Amino acid sequence: MSDGSGAAESLFTYGVLQAPDVQLDTFGRLLHGDDDTLSAFRLDDGDERGVPAGGAHRRRILRHTGDPLDRVFGTVVRLSPDELDAADEYLMSGSRRISVVLESGLSAWVYVGA
């Protein structure tokens, strides 16, 4: 859950939250952000999560490997506390949110396998 301070939060997105239809359904808007990279993590196959009728997105699970050669490319977006709570609601089943430092040096939240 958000810390309630009202300040915008950075979230590293790498999968389903990059889909425009998921962004509109979850946040009511399209997200814009900056490319970044997360080292020492990799993506594993996860489950399928149905989104608008007739569509589904394969959910990928982020796992820490500790190997600096493993890298995940994604986008850092800025979310309000309420939007971060909406992301939690959408992704917390089978995941947990942790704070990481990206290759750019920016600290951001990211969802990893539980």
C-alpha positions as CSV (number, residue, x, y, z in Angstrom):
1,M,0.0,0.0,0.0
2,S,1.1,3.6,-0.5
3,D,2.6,5.6,2.3
4,G,-0.3,8.1,2.2
5,S,2.0,11.1,1.9
6,G,0.4,12.2,-1.4
7,A,3.8,12.4,-3.2
8,A,4.1,10.7,-6.6
9,E,5.7,7.3,-6.6
10,S,8.1,5.7,-9.2
11,L,7.1,2.3,-10.4
12,F,9.2,0.1,-12.7
13,T,6.9,-1.6,-15.2
14,Y,8.1,-4.5,-17.4
15,G,5.0,-6.4,-18.4
16,V,1.2,-6.3,-18.2
17,L,1.2,-2.7,-16.9
18,Q,2.7,-1.5,-20.1
19,A,-0.4,-2.6,-22.1
20,P,-2.6,0.4,-22.9
21,D,-5.8,-1.4,-22.2
22,V,-4.6,-2.5,-18.8
23,Q,-3.5,1.1,-18.0
24,L,-6.8,2.5,-19.0
25,D,-8.7,-0.1,-16.9
26,T,-6.5,0.2,-13.9
27,F,-5.6,3.9,-13.8
28,G,-8.1,5.5,-16.2
29,R,-5.3,7.0,-18.2
30,L,-2.3,6.1,-20.4
31,L,1.0,6.1,-18.6
32,H,4.2,7.8,-19.9
33,G,7.6,7.2,-18.5
34,D,11.3,6.7,-19.1
35,D,13.1,3.6,-20.2
36,D,15.3,2.0,-17.5
37,T,16.9,-1.4,-16.6
38,L,16.8,-3.5,-13.5
39,S,19.9,-5.7,-13.0
40,A,20.2,-9.0,-11.1
41,F,16.6,-10.0,-12.0
42,R,14.9,-12.0,-14.7
43,L,11.4,-12.7,-16.0
44,D,9.8,-16.1,-15.6
45,D,6.5,-17.2,-17.1
46,G,3.5,-16.6,-14.9
47,D,-0.3,-16.9,-15.3
48,E,-2.7,-15.4,-17.8
49,R,-4.8,-12.5,-16.6
50,G,-7.9,-11.7,-18.5
51,V,-8.4,-8.1,-19.5
52,P,-11.1,-6.6,-21.6
53,A,-13.4,-9.2,-23.2
54,G,-11.7,-11.3,-25.7
55,G,-8.2,-10.4,-24.6
56,A,-5.6,-11.7,-22.2
57,H,-2.1,-10.8,-21.4
58,R,0.6,-13.3,-20.3
59,R,1.7,-12.2,-16.8
60,R,5.5,-12.5,-16.3
61,I,6.9,-12.9,-12.8
62,L,10.0,-10.9,-11.9
63,R,12.5,-13.0,-9.8
64,H,15.8,-11.9,-8.2
65,T,18.8,-13.9,-9.3
66,G,21.6,-11.9,-7.9
67,D,23.5,-12.3,-11.2
68,P,24.4,-8.8,-12.5
69,L,24.3,-10.2,-16.0
70,D,20.6,-10.8,-15.7
71,R,18.7,-7.7,-16.8
72,V,15.1,-6.7,-17.3
73,F,14.3,-3.7,-19.5
74,G,11.2,-1.6,-18.7
75,T,9.7,1.8,-18.1
76,V,9.6,3.9,-15.0
77,V,6.2,5.6,-14.5
78,R,5.0,8.1,-11.9
79,L,1.9,7.2,-10.0
80,S,-0.2,8.9,-7.4
81,P,-0.7,7.1,-4.1
82,D,-4.2,6.1,-5.2
83,E,-2.9,4.8,-8.6
84,L,-0.2,2.8,-6.7
85,D,-2.9,1.3,-4.6
86,A,-4.8,0.3,-7.8
87,A,-1.6,-1.3,-9.1
88,D,-1.3,-3.2,-5.9
89,E,-4.9,-4.4,-6.2
90,Y,-4.3,-5.5,-9.8
91,L,-0.9,-7.3,-9.2
92,M,-0.6,-8.4,-5.6
93,S,-2.1,-11.8,-6.2
94,G,1.0,-13.9,-6.4
95,S,3.3,-10.9,-6.2
96,R,4.7,-8.4,-3.7
97,R,6.0,-4.9,-4.2
98,I,9.6,-4.1,-3.2
99,S,11.8,-1.1,-3.6
100,V,14.8,-1.4,-6.0
101,V,17.5,0.8,-7.4
102,L,17.6,0.8,-11.2
103,E,20.6,1.1,-13.4
104,S,19.9,4.9,-13.8
105,G,20.3,5.2,-10.0
106,L,16.6,5.9,-9.5
107,S,14.8,4.2,-6.7
108,A,11.4,2.7,-7.7
109,W,8.8,0.2,-6.7
110,V,8.6,-3.1,-8.6
111,Y,6.4,-6.2,-8.4
112,V,8.2,-9.5,-7.9
113,G,7.1,-13.1,-7.4
114,A,5.8,-13.7,-3.8
